[in-house]
Amino acid sequence: MPAHIRLNYCSIHRGRNFIIAIFTCGLGHIGLAADFFTPVEAIHTGSIASAVATGDLNHDGRTDVAIVTTQFADPENDSKTQIFLQNSQGKLTLAAKYPGGTGESVAVADVNGDGLDDVIVPTQFGLAVLTQNQGHTLNSAITYSDSNSALRVAVGDFNHDGLNDVAALSWGSNQVSVFLQQSDHTLGSARHYEALHAGYDDLKVGDVTGDGLDDIVVMSGELYAVPNFSVLVQKATGDFEDAVGHSLGGDFITHAIAIGPIDSDSGNGVAISTWATSAEIAYFKQNSQSQLVRDSDLNAQSAYAMQFGDVDQDGLKDLIGAGPDNNIQVLLRQAAGGFASPVTVTLPYSLPLNPHGLALGDVDGDGKTDIVMAGHDSGLLVLHSLKSTSPKPSPADRSAPRVRVSGGNRQHTKFPFVILHGTAFDNRKVRRVEVRSVDRDYRRASGTLPTWYSLLDLKPGRNTFFVRAIDNAGNRSRPRRVVVISD
């Protein structure tokens, strides 16, 4: 039987010259809540919060938050990108507001090749990119025009050159716009690819064919005659195959999609949320021919926004959804495959209605994955993860280990290995280093550090790996991305 939790909460409302903190106790299974999350934190954004993303927006090694708002008769806060930076105490503070954008989506990634995270938002005429400068603030927006207005944005490498590109989706245009990063690290003109979608759509990026290349997945939220979702599979040449549509069968309206694994063997699949008479989240899994087929229906409530991420720190990606009735669902992935019955957390706030209204990241510096949401009328919501048998470390004890990688990083190579180094702090030692590919779980790299690690099963073209270090106190480093382009 699914566990159900109602959390206490702390609400922080910011005005021009005041801060009011309100603490209210809720009811529920507090013991279970303590196993997963601390009380939810709400930070007022002044207008309707719609979409959210996480990343390092001042290059200090901490995870920050970008949240976008729509129109709500509040000129100071309407249609803004608000930046909340994490400080040394693990608290989010409003640092800046930037105008522009539709308020329906936001992405954070390095899209100009300087190693610094930038902010990308859709506009009525294409994209706006706020690049991070060497002073580690954001510049005024650079705009990239498109014949399609943009509703959703997502980032991936769409020509396997090791550089981040941008995909954009408009309302029911039946097209996806792709902006490739050029050799001068600007974004090129939009390239258009056909993919049926009729409105209330979602856009996600990930490798769903097991070839190490980023594919584009488009969900249609309207019209029964249109496939529930379509996949643009990236070719080895850097272009895309014709879209392949997938349907749930019957007349189903869908809400959100997420890309991630259900087990350790089949790679990434697609979870899709809908209204149904039984299970409301279906999962499409890669088969032995690297094709997506409907595998299972998950015992879970429908969700308006979903993401895969490790919220219980066991190295396996869980499925998190924000849905009706102000419920957060956490489906913990099992080591043997599949998901446990969902833990449902009820919050005293309106949750996202937008499929891009949920993001994950360590936004308090404790090394654990937190849930960040754009509450429809409640601002920035943060559900801090507390899945640990040890107490939350004090700010002075938050120095996570670091991992360095030699060789293989964005290099053409016939020698598929990297050299791994680890550095720990506060008289700790690096206990081990782990490596995972984009569609597999972390695997331990054997040997003492520094150690050689062979990257097995390389495919021709681009191969992406992530490396992390773990010290003897159990602290994990930020994952380091390694791109190996094999001849």
Secondary structure as a PSIPRED ss2 file (coil, helix, strand):
# PSIPRED VFORMAT (PSIPRED V4.0)

   1 M C   1.000  0.000  0.000
   2 P C   1.000  0.000  0.000
   3 A E   0.000  0.000  1.000
   4 H E   0.000  0.000  1.000
   5 I E   0.000  0.000  1.000
   6 R E   0.000  0.000  1.000
   7 L C   1.000  0.000  0.000
   8 N C   1.000  0.000  0.000
   9 Y E   0.000  0.000  1.000
  10 C E   0.000  0.000  1.000
  11 S E   0.000  0.000  1.000
  12 I E   0.000  0.000  1.000
  13 H E   0.000  0.000  1.000
  14 R E   0.000  0.000  1.000
  15 G C   1.000  0.000  0.000
  16 R C   1.000  0.000  0.000
  17 N C   1.000  0.000  0.000
  18 F C   1.000  0.000  0.000
  19 I E   0.000  0.000  1.000
  20 I E   0.000  0.000  1.000
  21 A E   0.000  0.000  1.000
  22 I E   0.000  0.000  1.000
  23 F E   0.000  0.000  1.000
  24 T E   0.000  0.000  1.000
  25 C C   1.000  0.000  0.000
  26 G C   1.000  0.000  0.000
  27 L C   1.000  0.000  0.000
  28 G C   1.000  0.000  0.000
  29 H C   1.000  0.000  0.000
  30 I H   0.000  1.000  0.000
  31 G H   0.000  1.000  0.000
  32 L H   0.000  1.000  0.000
  33 A H   0.000  1.000  0.000
  34 A H   0.000  1.000  0.000
  35 D H   0.000  1.000  0.000
  36 F H   0.000  1.000  0.000
  37 F E   0.000  0.000  1.000
  38 T C   1.000  0.000  0.000
  39 P C   1.000  0.000  0.000
  40 V E   0.000  0.000  1.000
  41 E E   0.000  0.000  1.000
  42 A E   0.000  0.000  1.000
  43 I E   0.000  0.000  1.000
  44 H C   1.000  0.000  0.000
  45 T C   1.000  0.000  0.000
  46 G C   1.000  0.000  0.000
  47 S C   1.000  0.000  0.000
  48 I C   1.000  0.000  0.000
  49 A E   0.000  0.000  1.000
  50 S E   0.000  0.000  1.000
  51 A E   0.000  0.000  1.000
  52 V E   0.000  0.000  1.000
  53 A E   0.000  0.000  1.000
  54 T E   0.000  0.000  1.000
  55 G E   0.000  0.000  1.000
  56 D C   1.000  0.000  0.000
  57 L C   1.000  0.000  0.000
  58 N C   1.000  0.000  0.000
  59 H C   1.000  0.000  0.000
  60 D C   1.000  0.000  0.000
  61 G C   1.000  0.000  0.000
  62 R C   1.000  0.000  0.000
  63 T C   1.000  0.000  0.000
  64 D E   0.000  0.000  1.000
  65 V E   0.000  0.000  1.000
  66 A E   0.000  0.000  1.000
  67 I E   0.000  0.000  1.000
  68 V E   0.000  0.000  1.000
  69 T E   0.000  0.000  1.000
  70 T C   1.000  0.000  0.000
  71 Q C   1.000  0.000  0.000
  72 F C   1.000  0.000  0.000
  73 A C   1.000  0.000  0.000
  74 D C   1.000  0.000  0.000
  75 P C   1.000  0.000  0.000
  76 E C   1.000  0.000  0.000
  77 N C   1.000  0.000  0.000
  78 D C   1.000  0.000  0.000
  79 S C   1.000  0.000  0.000
  80 K E   0.000  0.000  1.000
  81 T E   0.000  0.000  1.000
  82 Q E   0.000  0.000  1.000
  83 I E   0.000  0.000  1.000
  84 F E   0.000  0.000  1.000
  85 L E   0.000  0.000  1.000
  86 Q E   0.000  0.000  1.000
  87 N C   1.000  0.000  0.000
  88 S C   1.000  0.000  0.000
  89 Q C   1.000  0.000  0.000
  90 G C   1.000  0.000  0.000
  91 K C   1.000  0.000  0.000
  92 L E   0.000  0.000  1.000
  93 T E   0.000  0.000  1.000
  94 L E   0.000  0.000  1.000
  95 A E   0.000  0.000  1.000
  96 A E   0.000  0.000  1.000
  97 K E   0.000  0.000  1.000
  98 Y E   0.000  0.000  1.000
  99 P E   0.000  0.000  1.000
 100 G C   1.000  0.000  0.000
 101 G C   1.000  0.000  0.000
 102 T C   1.000  0.000  0.000
 103 G C   1.000  0.000  0.000
 104 E C   1.000  0.000  0.000
 105 S C   1.000  0.000  0.000
 106 V C   1.000  0.000  0.000
 107 A E   0.000  0.000  1.000
 108 V E   0.000  0.000  1.000
 109 A E   0.000  0.000  1.000
 110 D C   1.000  0.000  0.000
 111 V C   1.000  0.000  0.000
 112 N C   1.000  0.000  0.000
 113 G C   1.000  0.000  0.000
 114 D C   1.000  0.000  0.000
 115 G C   1.000  0.000  0.000
 116 L C   1.000  0.000  0.000
 117 D C   1.000  0.000  0.000
 118 D E   0.000  0.000  1.000
 119 V E   0.000  0.000  1.000
 120 I E   0.000  0.000  1.000
 121 V E   0.000  0.000  1.000
 122 P E   0.000  0.000  1.000
 123 T E   0.000  0.000  1.000
 124 Q C   1.000  0.000  0.000
 125 F C   1.000  0.000  0.000
 126 G E   0.000  0.000  1.000
 127 L E   0.000  0.000  1.000
 128 A E   0.000  0.000  1.000
 129 V E   0.000  0.000  1.000
 130 L E   0.000  0.000  1.000
 131 T C   1.000  0.000  0.000
 132 Q E   0.000  0.000  1.000
 133 N C   1.000  0.000  0.000
 134 Q C   1.000  0.000  0.000
 135 G C   1.000  0.000  0.000
 136 H C   1.000  0.000  0.000
 137 T C   1.000  0.000  0.000
 138 L E   0.000  0.000  1.000
 139 N C   1.000  0.000  0.000
 140 S C   1.000  0.000  0.000
 141 A C   1.000  0.000  0.000
 142 I E   0.000  0.000  1.000
 143 T E   0.000  0.000  1.000
 144 Y E   0.000  0.000  1.000
 145 S E   0.000  0.000  1.000
 146 D C   1.000  0.000  0.000
 147 S C   1.000  0.000  0.000
 148 N C   1.000  0.000  0.000
 149 S C   1.000  0.000  0.000
 150 A C   1.000  0.000  0.000
 151 L C   1.000  0.000  0.000
 152 R E   0.000  0.000  1.000
 153 V E   0.000  0.000  1.000
 154 A E   0.000  0.000  1.000
 155 V E   0.000  0.000  1.000
 156 G E   0.000  0.000  1.000
 157 D C   1.000  0.000  0.000
 158 F C   1.000  0.000  0.000
 159 N C   1.000  0.000  0.000
 160 H C   1.000  0.000  0.000
 161 D C   1.000  0.000  0.000
 162 G C   1.000  0.000  0.000
 163 L C   1.000  0.000  0.000
 164 N C   1.000  0.000  0.000
 165 D E   0.000  0.000  1.000
 166 V E   0.000  0.000  1.000
 167 A E   0.000  0.000  1.000
 168 A E   0.000  0.000  1.000
 169 L E   0.000  0.000  1.000
 170 S C   1.000  0.000  0.000
 171 W C   1.000  0.000  0.000
 172 G C   1.000  0.000  0.000
 173 S C   1.000  0.000  0.000
 174 N C   1.000  0.000  0.000
 175 Q E   0.000  0.000  1.000
 176 V E   0.000  0.000  1.000
 177 S E   0.000  0.000  1.000
 178 V E   0.000  0.000  1.000
 179 F E   0.000  0.000  1.000
 180 L C   1.000  0.000  0.000
 181 Q E   0.000  0.000  1.000
 182 Q C   1.000  0.000  0.000
 183 S C   1.000  0.000  0.000
 184 D C   1.000  0.000  0.000
 185 H C   1.000  0.000  0.000
 186 T C   1.000  0.000  0.000
 187 L E   0.000  0.000  1.000
 188 G C   1.000  0.000  0.000
 189 S C   1.000  0.000  0.000
 190 A C   1.000  0.000  0.000
 191 R E   0.000  0.000  1.000
 192 H E   0.000  0.000  1.000
 193 Y E   0.000  0.000  1.000
 194 E E   0.000  0.000  1.000
 195 A C   1.000  0.000  0.000
 196 L C   1.000  0.000  0.000
 197 H C   1.000  0.000  0.000
 198 A C   1.000  0.000  0.000
 199 G C   1.000  0.000  0.000
 200 Y C   1.000  0.000  0.000
 201 D C   1.000  0.000  0.000
 202 D E   0.000  0.000  1.000
 203 L E   0.000  0.000  1.000
 204 K E   0.000  0.000  1.000
 205 V E   0.000  0.000  1.000
 206 G E   0.000  0.000  1.000
 207 D C   1.000  0.000  0.000
 208 V C   1.000  0.000  0.000
 209 T C   1.000  0.000  0.000
 210 G C   1.000  0.000  0.000
 211 D C   1.000  0.000  0.000
 212 G C   1.000  0.000  0.000
 213 L C   1.000  0.000  0.000
 214 D C   1.000  0.000  0.000
 215 D E   0.000  0.000  1.000
 216 I E   0.000  0.000  1.000
 217 V E   0.000  0.000  1.000
 218 V E   0.000  0.000  1.000
 219 M E   0.000  0.000  1.000
 220 S C   1.000  0.000  0.000
 221 G C   1.000  0.000  0.000
 222 E C   1.000  0.000  0.000
 223 L C   1.000  0.000  0.000
 224 Y C   1.000  0.000  0.000
 225 A C   1.000  0.000  0.000
 226 V C   1.000  0.000  0.000
 227 P C   1.000  0.000  0.000
 228 N C   1.000  0.000  0.000
 229 F E   0.000  0.000  1.000
 230 S E   0.000  0.000  1.000
 231 V E   0.000  0.000  1.000
 232 L E   0.000  0.000  1.000
 233 V C   1.000  0.000  0.000
 234 Q E   0.000  0.000  1.000
 235 K C   1.000  0.000  0.000
 236 A C   1.000  0.000  0.000
 237 T C   1.000  0.000  0.000
 238 G C   1.000  0.000  0.000
 239 D C   1.000  0.000  0.000
 240 F E   0.000  0.000  1.000
 241 E C   1.000  0.000  0.000
 242 D C   1.000  0.000  0.000
 243 A C   1.000  0.000  0.000
 244 V E   0.000  0.000  1.000
 245 G E   0.000  0.000  1.000
 246 H E   0.000  0.000  1.000
 247 S C   1.000  0.000  0.000
 248 L C   1.000  0.000  0.000
 249 G C   1.000  0.000  0.000
 250 G C   1.000  0.000  0.000
 251 D C   1.000  0.000  0.000
 252 F C   1.000  0.000  0.000
 253 I C   1.000  0.000  0.000
 254 T E   0.000  0.000  1.000
 255 H E   0.000  0.000  1.000
 256 A E   0.000  0.000  1.000
 257 I E   0.000  0.000  1.000
 258 A E   0.000  0.000  1.000
 259 I E   0.000  0.000  1.000
 260 G E   0.000  0.000  1.000
 261 P E   0.000  0.000  1.000
 262 I C   1.000  0.000  0.000
 263 D C   1.000  0.000  0.000
 264 S C   1.000  0.000  0.000
 265 D C   1.000  0.000  0.000
 266 S C   1.000  0.000  0.000
 267 G C   1.000  0.000  0.000
 268 N E   0.000  0.000  1.000
 269 G E   0.000  0.000  1.000
 270 V E   0.000  0.000  1.000
 271 A E   0.000  0.000  1.000
 272 I E   0.000  0.000  1.000
 273 S E   0.000  0.000  1.000
 274 T E   0.000  0.000  1.000
 275 W C   1.000  0.000  0.000
 276 A C   1.000  0.000  0.000
 277 T C   1.000  0.000  0.000
 278 S C   1.000  0.000  0.000
 279 A C   1.000  0.000  0.000
 280 E C   1.000  0.000  0.000
 281 I E   0.000  0.000  1.000
 282 A E   0.000  0.000  1.000
 283 Y E   0.000  0.000  1.000
 284 F E   0.000  0.000  1.000
 285 K E   0.000  0.000  1.000
 286 Q E   0.000  0.000  1.000
 287 N C   1.000  0.000  0.000
 288 S C   1.000  0.000  0.000
 289 Q C   1.000  0.000  0.000
 290 S C   1.000  0.000  0.000
 291 Q C   1.000  0.000  0.000
 292 L E   0.000  0.000  1.000
 293 V E   0.000  0.000  1.000
 294 R E   0.000  0.000  1.000
 295 D E   0.000  0.000  1.000
 296 S E   0.000  0.000  1.000
 297 D E   0.000  0.000  1.000
 298 L E   0.000  0.000  1.000
 299 N C   1.000  0.000  0.000
 300 A C   1.000  0.000  0.000
 301 Q C   1.000  0.000  0.000
 302 S C   1.000  0.000  0.000
 303 A C   1.000  0.000  0.000
 304 Y C   1.000  0.000  0.000
 305 A E   0.000  0.000  1.000
 306 M E   0.000  0.000  1.000
 307 Q E   0.000  0.000  1.000
 308 F E   0.000  0.000  1.000
 309 G E   0.000  0.000  1.000
 310 D C   1.000  0.000  0.000
 311 V C   1.000  0.000  0.000
 312 D C   1.000  0.000  0.000
 313 Q C   1.000  0.000  0.000
 314 D C   1.000  0.000  0.000
 315 G C   1.000  0.000  0.000
 316 L C   1.000  0.000  0.000
 317 K C   1.000  0.000  0.000
 318 D E   0.000  0.000  1.000
 319 L E   0.000  0.000  1.000
 320 I E   0.000  0.000  1.000
 321 G E   0.000  0.000  1.000
 322 A E   0.000  0.000  1.000
 323 G E   0.000  0.000  1.000
 324 P H   0.000  1.000  0.000
 325 D H   0.000  1.000  0.000
 326 N H   0.000  1.000  0.000
 327 N E   0.000  0.000  1.000
 328 I E   0.000  0.000  1.000
 329 Q E   0.000  0.000  1.000
 330 V E   0.000  0.000  1.000
 331 L E   0.000  0.000  1.000
 332 L C   1.000  0.000  0.000
 333 R E   0.000  0.000  1.000
 334 Q C   1.000  0.000  0.000
 335 A C   1.000  0.000  0.000
 336 A C   1.000  0.000  0.000
 337 G C   1.000  0.000  0.000
 338 G C   1.000  0.000  0.000
 339 F E   0.000  0.000  1.000
 340 A C   1.000  0.000  0.000
 341 S C   1.000  0.000  0.000
 342 P C   1.000  0.000  0.000
 343 V E   0.000  0.000  1.000
 344 T E   0.000  0.000  1.000
 345 V E   0.000  0.000  1.000
 346 T E   0.000  0.000  1.000
 347 L C   1.000  0.000  0.000
 348 P C   1.000  0.000  0.000
 349 Y C   1.000  0.000  0.000
 350 S C   1.000  0.000  0.000
 351 L C   1.000  0.000  0.000
 352 P C   1.000  0.000  0.000
 353 L C   1.000  0.000  0.000
 354 N C   1.000  0.000  0.000
 355 P C   1.000  0.000  0.000
 356 H C   1.000  0.000  0.000
 357 G C   1.000  0.000  0.000
 358 L E   0.000  0.000  1.000
 359 A E   0.000  0.000  1.000
 360 L E   0.000  0.000  1.000
 361 G E   0.000  0.000  1.000
 362 D C   1.000  0.000  0.000
 363 V C   1.000  0.000  0.000
 364 D C   1.000  0.000  0.000
 365 G C   1.000  0.000  0.000
 366 D C   1.000  0.000  0.000
 367 G C   1.000  0.000  0.000
 368 K C   1.000  0.000  0.000
 369 T C   1.000  0.000  0.000
 370 D E   0.000  0.000  1.000
 371 I E   0.000  0.000  1.000
 372 V E   0.000  0.000  1.000
 373 M E   0.000  0.000  1.000
 374 A E   0.000  0.000  1.000
 375 G E   0.000  0.000  1.000
 376 H C   1.000  0.000  0.000
 377 D C   1.000  0.000  0.000
 378 S C   1.000  0.000  0.000
 379 G E   0.000  0.000  1.000
 380 L E   0.000  0.000  1.000
 381 L E   0.000  0.000  1.000
 382 V E   0.000  0.000  1.000
 383 L E   0.000  0.000  1.000
 384 H C   1.000  0.000  0.000
 385 S E   0.000  0.000  1.000
 386 L C   1.000  0.000  0.000
 387 K C   1.000  0.000  0.000
 388 S C   1.000  0.000  0.000
 389 T C   1.000  0.000  0.000
 390 S C   1.000  0.000  0.000
 391 P C   1.000  0.000  0.000
 392 K C   1.000  0.000  0.000
 393 P C   1.000  0.000  0.000
 394 S C   1.000  0.000  0.000
 395 P H   0.000  1.000  0.000
 396 A H   0.000  1.000  0.000
 397 D H   0.000  1.000  0.000
 398 R C   1.000  0.000  0.000
 399 S C   1.000  0.000  0.000
 400 A C   1.000  0.000  0.000
 401 P C   1.000  0.000  0.000
 402 R E   0.000  0.000  1.000
 403 V E   0.000  0.000  1.000
 404 R E   0.000  0.000  1.000
 405 V E   0.000  0.000  1.000
 406 S E   0.000  0.000  1.000
 407 G C   1.000  0.000  0.000
 408 G C   1.000  0.000  0.000
 409 N C   1.000  0.000  0.000
 410 R C   1.000  0.000  0.000
 411 Q E   0.000  0.000  1.000
 412 H E   0.000  0.000  1.000
 413 T E   0.000  0.000  1.000
 414 K C   1.000  0.000  0.000
 415 F C   1.000  0.000  0.000
 416 P C   1.000  0.000  0.000
 417 F E   0.000  0.000  1.000
 418 V E   0.000  0.000  1.000
 419 I E   0.000  0.000  1.000
 420 L E   0.000  0.000  1.000
 421 H E   0.000  0.000  1.000
 422 G E   0.000  0.000  1.000
 423 T E   0.000  0.000  1.000
 424 A C   1.000  0.000  0.000
 425 F C   1.000  0.000  0.000
 426 D C   1.000  0.000  0.000
 427 N C   1.000  0.000  0.000
 428 R C   1.000  0.000  0.000
 429 K C   1.000  0.000  0.000
 430 V E   0.000  0.000  1.000
 431 R E   0.000  0.000  1.000
 432 R E   0.000  0.000  1.000
 433 V E   0.000  0.000  1.000
 434 E E   0.000  0.000  1.000
 435 V E   0.000  0.000  1.000
 436 R E   0.000  0.000  1.000
 437 S E   0.000  0.000  1.000
 438 V C   1.000  0.000  0.000
 439 D C   1.000  0.000  0.000
 440 R C   1.000  0.000  0.000
 441 D C   1.000  0.000  0.000
 442 Y C   1.000  0.000  0.000
 443 R E   0.000  0.000  1.000
 444 R E   0.000  0.000  1.000
 445 A E   0.000  0.000  1.000
 446 S C   1.000  0.000  0.000
 447 G C   1.000  0.000  0.000
 448 T C   1.000  0.000  0.000
 449 L C   1.000  0.000  0.000
 450 P C   1.000  0.000  0.000
 451 T E   0.000  0.000  1.000
 452 W E   0.000  0.000  1.000
 453 Y E   0.000  0.000  1.000
 454 S E   0.000  0.000  1.000
 455 L C   1.000  0.000  0.000
 456 L C   1.000  0.000  0.000
 457 D C   1.000  0.000  0.000
 458 L C   1.000  0.000  0.000
 459 K C   1.000  0.000  0.000
 460 P C   1.000  0.000  0.000
 461 G E   0.000  0.000  1.000
 462 R E   0.000  0.000  1.000
 463 N E   0.000  0.000  1.000
 464 T E   0.000  0.000  1.000
 465 F E   0.000  0.000  1.000
 466 F E   0.000  0.000  1.000
 467 V E   0.000  0.000  1.000
 468 R E   0.000  0.000  1.000
 469 A E   0.000  0.000  1.000
 470 I E   0.000  0.000  1.000
 471 D E   0.000  0.000  1.000
 472 N C   1.000  0.000  0.000
 473 A C   1.000  0.000  0.000
 474 G C   1.000  0.000  0.000
 475 N C   1.000  0.000  0.000
 476 R E   0.000  0.000  1.000
 477 S C   1.000  0.000  0.000
 478 R C   1.000  0.000  0.000
 479 P C   1.000  0.000  0.000
 480 R E   0.000  0.000  1.000
 481 R E   0.000  0.000  1.000
 482 V E   0.000  0.000  1.000
 483 V E   0.000  0.000  1.000
 484 V E   0.000  0.000  1.000
 485 I E   0.000  0.000  1.000
 486 S E   0.000  0.000  1.000
 487 D C   1.000  0.000  0.000
